[in-house]
Amino acid sequence: MNEELKKALKILKKTGLKVTNQRRDILSYLIDHQDHYISITDIDKHMRGKYEHMSYQTVYRNLQEFEQAYLVEERPLAGGKFVKYQCDFN
């Protein structure tokens, strides 16, 4: 597990969110693409490839919780909402 993911999981725990496999995989995906904003739809497609029965609402809710924990930044851009892993925790 890389250091960025370890930091993110520590923040999840600190904010009272459970560390689940799904949350870990969403964070890993975001960390792997942290150089740009990613559409929530693309994250949903990726997660459904790993978790067939995962709903869009579950992905969206997790991303909202990550935003409240300051793990992601959310931006409305043309075509929908986009998120980016927040790697500067200062």
Protein Blocks (a to p, Z undefined) as FASTA:
>chain_A
ZZklmmmmmmmmmnopacdfklmmmmmmmmmmmmbccdfklmmmmmmmmmmmlcfklmmm
mmmmmmmnopaccdddehiacddddfblZZ
